[in-house]
């Protein structure tokens, strides 16, 4: 796959943005490869957790601006990237398994949107975060305008998006953009340990929980309570729910994914 690496470590699939000489900038081929791969992983029952990271010094510097400039119609060139990229992002947000993002370096533009996607986001201390679009006269894509205010609040999102301020990994942690800071040399190991822990859990319960959290912004309290009641009742009837309840009563560790 051009521009995208895929490796499997047990039940964990590792997606690596792999255009290091271009700062892992997203062109049409990479966006399409990401969509195709995410669709395949979502339906692959052997995969129980997904990791997204970048190769080299950068996580992702955003869209491939050089390809915009080289096109006869920059808008058309951008649309050819955002169409598959946004479908991939929507599917990543709704995966039937948890997503861990390892931000191994600077993330800007669409790269920032990708960096914010994870259920858990681990950032190396060399990571930097920049909305970046305004500096080249463009507006956000890749879900940035949806994710950022939900994570940091509207006022901080305005600061980052309108003023274009770059922040380091420590400030990103303070604002709630990342889950944990990790020494650069430890990022890969800690990411795989966390992904392995998630993969050993109940994927059906994690999927239900992800949906409840994401959809809570669009519902009132009573509607959310109703959805929670439906979800927990359904979870208690599936194989993982039955195993979890049985293990709790037997005072043993549950073994999920056997049904």
C-alpha positions as CSV (number, residue, x, y, z in Angstrom):
1,X,0.0,0.0,0.0
2,X,1.5,3.3,-1.1
3,X,2.3,5.5,1.8
4,X,0.7,3.2,4.5
5,X,2.3,0.4,6.4
6,X,0.3,-2.4,8.1
7,X,1.7,-4.9,10.6
8,X,0.0,-7.4,12.9
9,X,1.2,-8.1,16.5
10,X,-1.1,-10.8,17.8
11,X,-4.6,-9.3,17.9
12,X,-3.3,-5.7,17.4
13,X,-3.0,-4.2,13.9
14,X,-0.6,-1.3,13.5
15,X,-1.2,1.3,10.8
16,X,1.8,3.4,10.0
17,X,1.7,6.6,7.9
18,X,4.7,5.9,5.8
19,X,5.8,8.9,3.7
20,X,8.6,10.1,6.0
21,X,10.4,12.2,3.4
22,X,7.2,14.2,3.0
23,X,6.5,14.5,6.7
24,X,3.8,11.7,6.2
25,X,1.7,14.3,4.3
26,X,-1.5,12.9,3.0
27,X,-1.9,12.6,-0.7
28,X,-4.8,10.8,-2.6
29,X,-3.0,7.5,-2.6
30,X,-2.4,7.5,1.1
31,X,-6.0,8.6,1.9
32,X,-7.4,5.8,-0.3
33,X,-5.0,3.2,1.2
34,X,-6.1,4.3,4.7
35,X,-9.8,4.0,3.8
36,X,-9.3,0.5,2.2
37,X,-7.3,-0.7,5.1
38,X,-9.6,0.6,7.8
39,X,-12.6,-1.1,6.1
40,X,-10.8,-4.4,6.0
41,X,-9.6,-4.2,9.6
42,X,-13.1,-3.3,10.8
43,X,-14.5,-6.6,9.5
44,X,-11.4,-8.7,10.5
45,X,-12.4,-10.6,13.6
46,X,-8.8,-11.6,14.3
47,X,-8.0,-7.9,15.0
48,X,-9.1,-6.7,18.4
49,X,-7.3,-3.3,18.6
50,X,-5.8,-0.9,16.1
51,X,-2.8,1.4,16.5
52,X,-2.2,4.4,14.3
53,X,1.2,6.1,14.2
54,X,3.7,7.7,11.8
55,X,7.1,6.7,10.6
56,X,10.1,8.9,11.0
57,X,10.4,12.3,12.7
58,X,6.8,13.4,12.0
59,X,3.4,11.9,12.9
60,X,1.7,13.8,10.0
61,X,2.1,17.3,8.6
62,X,-1.4,17.3,7.1
63,X,-2.4,17.3,3.4
64,X,0.2,17.3,0.7
65,X,0.2,21.0,-0.1
66,X,2.7,20.4,-3.0
67,X,0.0,18.3,-4.8
68,X,-2.5,21.1,-4.3
69,X,-0.2,23.6,-5.9
70,X,0.7,21.3,-8.8
71,X,-3.0,20.7,-9.7
72,X,-4.8,22.7,-12.3
73,X,-7.7,23.0,-9.8
74,X,-6.5,23.0,-6.2
75,X,-10.1,22.5,-4.9
76,X,-10.6,19.4,-7.0
77,X,-7.2,18.0,-5.8
78,X,-8.2,18.6,-2.2
79,X,-11.6,17.0,-2.7
80,X,-9.9,13.9,-4.2
81,X,-8.1,13.6,-0.8
82,X,-10.8,14.6,1.6
83,X,-13.4,12.2,0.1
84,X,-11.6,9.0,1.1
85,X,-9.8,10.5,4.1
86,X,-13.1,11.6,5.7
87,X,-14.7,8.3,5.0
88,X,-11.7,6.6,6.7
89,X,-12.0,9.0,9.7
90,X,-15.7,8.3,10.1
91,X,-15.0,4.6,10.1
92,X,-12.1,4.9,12.5
93,X,-14.4,6.8,14.9
94,X,-17.0,4.0,14.7
95,X,-14.6,1.0,14.7
96,X,-15.9,-2.2,16.3
97,X,-12.6,-2.3,18.2
98,X,-10.6,0.3,20.2
99,X,-8.2,2.7,18.5
100,X,-4.9,3.8,20.0
101,X,-3.0,6.7,18.4
102,X,0.8,7.1,19.0
103,X,1.9,10.6,18.1
104,X,5.6,10.2,17.4
105,X,6.3,13.8,16.3
106,X,4.7,17.0,15.0
107,X,1.0,16.7,14.0
108,X,-0.4,19.6,11.9
109,X,-3.5,20.2,9.8
110,X,-5.2,16.9,8.9
111,X,-2.5,15.2,10.9
112,X,-3.9,16.9,14.0
113,X,-7.4,15.5,13.2
114,X,-5.9,12.0,12.9
115,X,-3.9,12.5,16.2
116,X,-7.1,13.3,18.1
117,X,-9.1,10.3,16.9
118,X,-7.9,7.7,19.4
119,X,-9.8,6.2,22.3
120,X,-6.3,6.6,23.8
121,X,-3.7,9.0,22.5
122,X,-0.1,8.6,23.6
123,X,2.3,11.4,22.7
124,X,6.0,11.3,22.6
125,X,7.6,14.3,24.3
126,X,8.8,15.6,20.9
127,X,5.3,15.8,19.6
128,X,3.9,19.2,18.6
129,X,0.3,20.1,17.7
130,X,-0.8,22.8,15.3
131,X,-4.1,23.4,13.6
132,X,-2.1,25.2,10.8
133,X,-4.8,25.7,8.1
134,X,-5.1,29.5,8.5
135,X,-1.4,30.0,7.8
136,X,-2.0,28.9,4.2
137,X,-5.4,30.4,3.8
138,X,-7.4,27.2,4.3
139,X,-10.0,26.0,6.9
140,X,-9.9,22.8,8.9
141,X,-10.7,19.3,7.7
142,X,-10.2,15.7,8.9
143,X,-12.7,16.2,11.8
144,X,-10.6,18.8,13.5
145,X,-13.4,21.3,13.9
146,X,-15.6,18.6,15.5
147,X,-13.0,16.9,17.7
148,X,-11.1,19.9,19.0
149,X,-13.9,21.9,20.8
150,X,-15.2,18.6,22.3
151,X,-11.8,17.9,23.8
152,X,-10.6,21.3,24.9
153,X,-13.7,23.5,24.9
154,X,-14.7,26.2,22.5
155,X,-12.5,29.0,23.8
156,X,-9.3,27.0,23.6
157,X,-10.4,25.6,20.2
158,X,-10.8,29.2,19.0
159,X,-7.3,30.0,20.2
160,X,-5.7,27.1,18.5
161,X,-7.7,27.3,15.3
162,X,-7.9,31.0,14.7
163,X,-4.6,32.1,16.1
164,X,-2.8,29.0,14.8
165,X,-0.7,28.6,17.9
166,X,1.5,25.6,18.1
167,X,1.6,23.8,21.4
168,X,3.9,21.1,22.8
169,X,3.0,17.7,24.2
170,X,2.8,18.9,27.8
171,X,0.2,21.6,26.9
172,X,-1.7,19.1,24.8
173,X,-1.9,16.8,27.8
174,X,-3.1,19.7,30.1
175,X,-5.8,20.7,27.6
176,X,-7.1,17.1,27.3
177,X,-5.9,16.5,23.7
178,X,-3.8,13.5,24.6
179,X,-4.1,10.7,27.2
180,X,-0.5,10.3,28.3
181,X,3.0,11.6,27.7
182,X,5.7,9.1,27.0
183,X,9.4,9.4,26.5
184,X,10.1,9.2,22.7
185,X,12.1,6.0,23.1
186,X,9.3,4.3,25.1
187,X,6.4,5.4,22.8
188,X,6.2,2.2,20.7
189,X,6.5,-0.2,23.7
190,X,4.0,1.6,25.8
191,X,1.6,2.0,22.9
192,X,1.7,-1.8,22.2
193,X,1.3,-2.6,25.8
194,X,-1.8,-0.4,26.1
195,X,-3.2,-1.8,22.8
196,X,-2.6,-5.3,24.0
197,X,-4.5,-4.6,27.2
198,X,-7.4,-3.3,25.3
199,X,-7.3,-6.2,22.9
200,X,-7.6,-8.6,25.8
201,X,-10.8,-6.9,27.0
202,X,-14.4,-7.3,25.9
203,X,-14.4,-5.8,22.4
204,X,-18.2,-5.8,22.4
205,X,-18.4,-3.8,25.6
206,X,-15.7,-1.4,24.4
207,X,-17.6,-0.9,21.2
208,X,-20.9,-0.2,23.0
209,X,-19.0,2.2,25.4
210,X,-17.4,4.1,22.5
211,X,-20.8,4.6,20.8
212,X,-22.4,5.8,24.0
213,X,-19.7,8.4,24.6
214,X,-19.6,9.7,21.0
215,X,-23.4,9.9,20.7
216,X,-23.9,11.5,24.1
217,X,-23.2,15.0,22.6
218,X,-26.3,14.6,20.4
219,X,-28.8,13.4,23.1
220,X,-30.5,14.8,26.1
221,X,-30.2,13.1,29.5
222,X,-33.3,11.0,29.3
223,X,-32.5,9.8,25.8
224,X,-29.0,8.9,26.9
225,X,-30.3,7.0,29.9
226,X,-32.6,5.0,27.6
227,X,-29.8,4.1,25.3
228,X,-27.6,3.1,28.3
229,X,-30.3,0.8,29.5
230,X,-30.7,-0.8,26.1
231,X,-27.0,-1.2,25.7
232,X,-26.2,-2.8,29.1
233,X,-29.1,-5.2,28.8
234,X,-27.9,-6.3,25.4
235,X,-24.3,-6.6,26.7
236,X,-25.5,-8.9,29.5
237,X,-26.9,-11.3,26.9
238,X,-23.8,-11.7,24.7
239,X,-20.9,-14.1,25.3
240,X,-18.6,-11.5,26.8
241,X,-21.3,-10.2,29.2
242,X,-22.1,-13.8,30.4
243,X,-18.4,-14.5,30.8
244,X,-17.8,-11.3,32.7
245,X,-20.6,-11.9,35.1
246,X,-19.7,-15.5,35.6
247,X,-16.0,-14.6,36.2
248,X,-17.0,-11.9,38.7
249,X,-19.1,-14.3,40.7
250,X,-16.4,-17.0,40.6
251,X,-13.7,-14.5,41.6
252,X,-11.5,-15.2,38.6
253,X,-10.3,-13.2,35.6
254,X,-12.6,-13.2,32.6
255,X,-11.5,-14.6,29.3
256,X,-13.2,-12.6,26.6
257,X,-13.7,-13.3,22.9
258,X,-14.5,-16.9,23.3
259,X,-18.1,-16.8,22.1
